Amino acid sequence: MSWAKVSHSSGVDEVGCWGCDAYVGETSCTTALPLLCIRQDGSARPAQTPASYYPSWAAGNIATTLPISGSLLTSLSSANQMCVQFFGAGWRMAEFHDAGGWGFNAYGNVRTDTRFWVHINDQPANCWNP
C-alpha cells in the first residue's frame, strides 16, 4: 500500500491514503518507491496544525528513503530495519494508524513527486502478505 504527500506548511507535512487501497493494496510489489519512515518522539502539535481526528497529529518526524522495490519488503521487521539504516535509531516504517488512520500530520518535508510505501497492521495490503 502506498500513500502520498497532501500538503506542506511551516515545517509540517500532511500525508495520507489519497488513492490507496487499504484493504488489499494498490501498487505492484515490483514497483520501487521510497519508504515513509517515522520517528514518534512525542513532539507537541504545532499551533497551526488543526486538532482534528482526520488527519491527526502523529507526534514526530517523517522522512523518505531512496526508492526500494516492494519485493524487498519481506516483513515489517525488514522494513523497519531499512528506516533505521537510513535515519538511525528510533525510526521505523510509518503505519496507516499512526495517528488514527487514513492520514496524519508530522514534521517533515517529504517528496511530492512520488508515492511511498506505508504498512497497515490489520489488513493484507502489505508486500509481505501472501
C-alpha positions as CSV (number, residue, x, y, z in Angstrom):
1,M,0.0,0.0,0.0
2,S,1.3,3.4,-0.8
3,W,0.5,7.0,0.4
4,A,1.2,10.4,-1.0
5,K,2.1,13.8,0.4
6,V,-1.0,16.0,0.5
7,S,0.4,19.3,1.7
8,H,3.3,21.1,3.5
9,S,3.1,24.2,5.7
10,S,5.6,25.7,8.2
11,G,7.7,22.5,8.5
12,V,4.7,20.2,8.8
13,D,3.6,17.6,6.1
14,E,0.2,16.1,5.7
15,V,0.5,12.6,4.2
16,G,-2.3,10.2,3.5
17,C,-4.1,7.5,1.6
18,W,-5.2,9.6,-1.4
19,G,-6.0,6.8,-3.8
20,C,-4.7,3.9,-1.8
21,D,-6.5,0.6,-1.2
22,A,-6.1,0.0,2.5
23,Y,-7.6,-3.5,2.2
24,V,-5.5,-5.2,-0.5
25,G,-3.0,-2.6,-1.6
26,E,-3.0,-0.8,-5.0
27,T,0.7,-0.8,-6.0
28,S,2.5,-3.7,-7.5
29,C,5.2,-5.0,-5.2
30,T,7.7,-5.0,-8.1
31,T,7.4,-1.1,-8.0
32,A,10.3,0.8,-6.4
33,L,9.0,3.5,-4.1
34,P,10.6,5.3,-1.1
35,L,9.6,4.0,2.3
36,L,7.8,6.5,4.5
37,C,9.6,6.4,7.8
38,I,8.6,7.9,11.1
39,R,10.2,8.7,14.4
40,Q,7.5,9.4,17.0
41,D,9.2,11.3,19.8
42,G,6.1,12.9,21.4
43,S,6.6,16.3,19.6
44,A,3.9,18.7,20.5
45,R,1.3,19.6,17.8
46,P,2.2,23.0,16.2
47,A,-0.5,25.6,16.7
48,Q,-1.2,25.9,13.0
49,T,-2.0,22.2,12.7
50,P,-5.7,21.5,13.3
51,A,-6.6,19.3,16.3
52,S,-8.9,17.1,14.2
53,Y,-9.2,13.4,14.0
54,Y,-8.5,13.2,10.2
55,P,-5.7,13.9,9.7
56,S,-4.4,14.0,13.2
57,W,-1.0,14.7,14.7
58,A,1.5,11.8,14.6
59,A,3.7,13.4,17.3
60,G,7.0,13.1,15.4
61,N,9.0,13.4,12.3
62,I,8.8,11.7,8.9
63,A,11.2,11.2,6.1
64,T,11.5,9.0,3.0
65,T,14.2,6.6,1.9
66,L,15.5,6.2,-1.6
67,P,13.2,4.1,-3.8
68,I,13.0,0.4,-2.7
69,S,11.3,-2.4,-4.6
70,G,8.3,-3.6,-2.7
71,S,9.5,-7.2,-3.2
72,L,12.4,-6.4,-0.8
73,L,9.8,-5.7,1.9
74,T,9.6,-9.3,3.2
75,S,8.5,-8.4,6.7
76,L,7.7,-5.4,8.9
77,S,11.0,-6.1,10.7
78,S,13.0,-5.8,7.5
79,A,11.1,-2.6,6.5
80,N,11.8,-1.1,10.0
81,Q,15.4,-2.0,9.7
82,M,15.7,-0.1,6.4
83,C,14.4,3.0,8.2
84,V,17.0,2.5,10.9
85,Q,19.7,2.1,8.3
86,F,18.7,5.4,6.5
87,F,17.9,7.6,9.5
88,G,19.1,5.9,12.7
89,A,17.7,4.5,16.0
90,G,14.1,5.2,16.8
91,W,12.9,5.3,13.1
92,R,10.5,2.7,11.7
93,M,8.2,2.3,8.7
94,A,5.1,4.5,9.0
95,E,1.8,2.7,9.7
96,F,-1.7,3.5,8.5
97,H,-3.0,4.0,12.0
98,D,0.0,6.1,13.4
99,A,-2.5,8.9,14.2
100,G,-5.9,7.4,13.8
101,G,-6.0,6.3,10.2
102,W,-6.2,7.4,6.5
103,G,-3.6,10.1,7.0
104,F,-1.7,12.2,9.5
105,N,0.5,15.4,10.1
106,A,4.1,15.2,11.2
107,Y,7.2,17.4,11.0
108,G,9.0,16.9,7.7
109,N,9.2,17.8,4.0
110,V,8.9,14.6,2.1
111,R,8.8,14.2,-1.7
112,T,5.8,15.3,-3.7
113,D,6.9,13.6,-7.0
114,T,6.1,10.0,-5.9
115,R,4.0,7.9,-3.6
116,F,5.7,6.0,-0.8
117,W,5.3,2.6,0.9
118,V,3.5,2.5,4.3
119,H,2.1,-0.5,6.1
120,I,-1.2,-1.4,7.7
121,N,-1.4,-3.6,10.7
122,D,-4.8,-5.1,10.3
123,Q,-5.3,-5.7,6.6
124,P,-3.4,-7.8,4.0
125,A,-2.3,-4.8,1.9
126,N,1.5,-5.1,2.6
127,C,4.0,-6.6,0.2
128,W,5.0,-9.2,2.8
129,N,1.4,-10.5,2.9
130,P,0.6,-13.6,0.8
